[in-house]
Amino acid sequence: MARAGLTADRLIRAGAELADEVGFEQVTLSALARRFDVKVASLYSHLKNSRDLKTGIALLALAELADRAADALAGRAGRDALTALADVYRDYAREHPGRYAAAQFRLDARTAAASAGVRQAQMTRALLRGYDLTEPDQTHAVRLLGSVFHGYVSLELAGGFSHSAPDSQESWERILDALDALLRNWPAAKAP
């Protein structure tokens, strides 16, 4: 019999909170059961296994990121849109480091295709249309932006920029200026 009050949604949200507290890699069904003061077996009527829990946390994080991005991008284009999107990822990672890590969790193809990650990609492509980028350059630019945002945020969260000047905020702004300039002057493809 399922313990009263436990649902898959409640467990996933508690798992997301736990991820922010102790790190996404430390989230297990055992740790979650301890949080609710129940036996691990009590969770199996709601979640199949730890991977199911982690997938749920990843989907939650992707949805939260997509919602924030949609709000931030509304009515913006060009450099303003680029900055808004970049700041969504950076701010989310700072506020929810475990959930941010969960958003990088490898999902199976079917789950990924049904996730809010698709909305995020669509919003990034919409932003890039403001720079007059078409395929295949849009795909290259989506990959570039994702790499820069994630790389910078990951290094910053790990303390990689805390021991030297200039301040990481100044670097962030300069990087966004450089990305904006690159996107406005995207290099032509080389002839085969």
C-alpha positions as CSV (number, residue, x, y, z in Angstrom):
1,M,0.0,0.0,0.0
2,A,1.3,3.5,-0.9
3,R,2.1,5.8,2.0
4,A,-0.5,8.5,2.2
5,G,0.6,11.8,0.7
6,L,3.3,10.3,-1.5
7,T,3.0,10.8,-5.2
8,A,5.5,10.6,-8.1
9,D,5.3,14.4,-8.5
10,R,5.9,15.1,-4.8
11,L,8.8,12.7,-4.8
12,I,10.4,14.2,-7.9
13,R,10.0,17.7,-6.4
14,A,11.6,16.6,-3.2
15,G,14.3,14.9,-5.2
16,A,15.0,18.2,-7.0
17,E,15.3,20.0,-3.7
18,L,17.6,17.3,-2.5
19,A,19.7,17.6,-5.6
20,D,20.1,21.4,-4.9
21,E,21.2,20.6,-1.4
22,V,23.6,17.7,-1.9
23,G,24.2,17.5,-5.6
24,F,22.4,15.6,-8.4
25,E,24.8,12.7,-8.3
26,Q,24.0,12.1,-4.6
27,V,20.2,11.7,-5.2
28,T,19.0,8.1,-4.7
29,L,15.8,6.4,-3.7
30,S,17.5,5.6,-0.3
31,A,18.3,9.3,0.3
32,L,14.7,10.3,-0.7
33,A,13.2,7.6,1.5
34,R,15.2,9.0,4.5
35,R,13.8,12.5,3.7
36,F,10.3,11.2,4.0
37,D,11.1,8.8,6.9
38,V,9.8,5.8,4.9
39,K,11.3,2.5,3.7
40,V,12.7,2.5,0.1
41,A,10.0,-0.1,-0.8
42,S,7.4,2.6,-0.1
43,L,8.7,4.6,-3.1
44,Y,8.4,1.8,-5.6
45,S,4.7,2.2,-6.1
46,H,5.5,5.7,-7.4
47,L,8.9,5.4,-9.0
48,K,10.5,2.4,-10.7
49,N,14.1,3.1,-9.7
50,S,16.7,5.8,-9.2
51,R,16.9,6.4,-13.0
52,D,13.2,7.0,-13.0
53,L,13.6,9.6,-10.2
54,K,16.6,11.3,-12.0
55,T,14.7,11.4,-15.2
56,G,11.8,13.1,-13.4
57,I,14.1,15.6,-11.9
58,A,15.7,16.3,-15.3
59,L,12.3,16.8,-16.9
60,L,11.3,19.2,-14.1
61,A,14.5,21.2,-14.5
62,L,14.1,21.4,-18.3
63,A,10.5,22.6,-17.9
64,E,11.5,25.2,-15.3
65,L,14.3,26.4,-17.6
66,A,12.0,26.6,-20.6
67,D,9.4,28.5,-18.7
68,R,12.0,31.0,-17.5
69,A,13.5,31.4,-21.0
70,A,10.1,32.0,-22.5
71,D,9.4,34.7,-20.0
72,A,12.8,36.3,-20.4
73,L,12.7,36.3,-24.2
74,A,9.2,37.7,-24.7
75,G,9.5,40.9,-26.8
76,R,13.3,40.8,-27.1
77,A,15.6,40.3,-30.1
78,G,19.3,40.5,-30.9
79,R,21.7,41.3,-28.1
80,D,18.9,41.8,-25.6
81,A,17.5,38.3,-26.3
82,L,20.9,36.7,-26.2
83,T,21.7,38.3,-22.8
84,A,18.2,37.3,-21.5
85,L,18.7,33.7,-22.5
86,A,22.2,33.5,-21.2
87,D,21.2,35.0,-17.9
88,V,18.4,32.5,-17.5
89,Y,20.9,29.6,-17.6
90,R,23.4,31.3,-15.4
91,D,20.8,32.4,-12.8
92,Y,19.1,29.1,-12.7
93,A,22.4,27.3,-12.2
94,R,23.3,29.6,-9.3
95,E,19.8,29.2,-7.7
96,H,19.4,25.5,-8.4
97,P,22.8,23.8,-8.9
98,G,21.5,20.3,-8.6
99,R,18.5,20.9,-10.9
100,Y,20.9,22.5,-13.4
101,A,23.0,19.4,-13.3
102,A,19.9,17.3,-13.8
103,A,19.1,19.3,-16.9
104,Q,22.2,17.7,-18.4
105,F,21.1,14.2,-17.6
106,R,21.1,11.9,-20.6
107,L,17.5,11.1,-21.6
108,D,16.4,8.3,-23.9
109,A,15.4,9.6,-27.4
110,R,11.7,9.4,-26.8
111,T,11.8,11.1,-23.5
112,A,14.1,13.8,-24.8
113,A,11.8,14.4,-27.8
114,A,8.8,14.9,-25.4
115,S,10.7,17.1,-23.0
116,A,10.9,20.9,-22.6
117,G,14.4,20.7,-24.0
118,V,12.7,20.9,-27.4
119,R,11.1,24.2,-26.4
120,Q,14.5,25.5,-25.3
121,A,16.0,24.6,-28.7
122,Q,13.1,26.2,-30.5
123,M,13.5,29.4,-28.5
124,T,17.2,29.5,-29.2
125,R,16.5,29.0,-32.9
126,A,14.0,31.9,-32.8
127,L,16.6,34.1,-31.2
128,L,19.1,33.2,-34.0
129,R,16.6,34.1,-36.7
130,G,17.0,37.6,-35.4
131,Y,20.6,37.4,-36.5
132,D,19.5,36.1,-40.0
133,L,21.0,32.7,-39.5
134,T,19.6,29.9,-41.5
135,E,20.5,26.2,-41.6
136,P,23.0,24.6,-41.2
137,D,24.4,27.7,-39.5
138,Q,21.6,27.8,-37.0
139,T,22.5,24.4,-35.7
140,H,26.2,25.3,-35.4
141,A,25.2,28.5,-33.5
142,V,22.8,26.6,-31.2
143,R,25.7,24.3,-30.3
144,L,28.1,27.2,-29.8
145,L,25.7,29.0,-27.5
146,G,24.9,25.9,-25.5
147,S,28.6,25.1,-25.2
148,V,29.6,28.6,-24.1
149,F,26.7,29.0,-21.6
150,H,27.1,25.6,-20.1
151,G,30.9,25.7,-20.1
152,Y,31.1,29.1,-18.4
153,V,28.4,28.3,-15.9
154,S,30.0,25.0,-15.0
155,L,33.4,26.5,-14.5
156,E,32.0,29.4,-12.5
157,L,30.0,27.1,-10.2
158,A,33.2,25.1,-9.6
159,G,35.0,28.2,-8.5
160,G,37.2,28.4,-11.5
161,F,36.9,32.2,-11.8
162,S,36.9,33.2,-8.1
163,H,40.7,33.6,-7.7
164,S,41.6,36.2,-10.3
165,A,40.6,39.5,-11.7
166,P,38.6,40.7,-13.6
167,D,35.4,39.8,-11.9
168,S,33.5,36.9,-13.5
169,Q,30.5,39.2,-14.2
170,E,32.7,41.5,-16.3
171,S,33.9,38.4,-18.2
172,W,30.4,37.2,-18.7
173,E,29.3,40.5,-20.2
174,R,32.4,40.6,-22.5
175,I,31.7,37.1,-23.7
176,L,28.1,38.0,-24.5
177,D,29.4,41.1,-26.5
178,A,31.7,38.8,-28.4
179,L,28.9,36.2,-29.1
180,D,26.7,39.0,-30.3
181,A,29.4,40.3,-32.6
182,L,30.1,36.8,-33.9
183,L,26.4,36.1,-34.5
184,R,26.0,39.4,-36.4
185,N,29.0,38.6,-38.5
186,W,28.7,34.8,-38.9
187,P,31.4,33.5,-41.2
188,A,30.3,32.2,-44.6
189,A,30.7,28.5,-45.1
190,K,33.9,27.4,-46.9
191,A,33.4,26.0,-50.4
192,P,34.0,22.3,-50.6
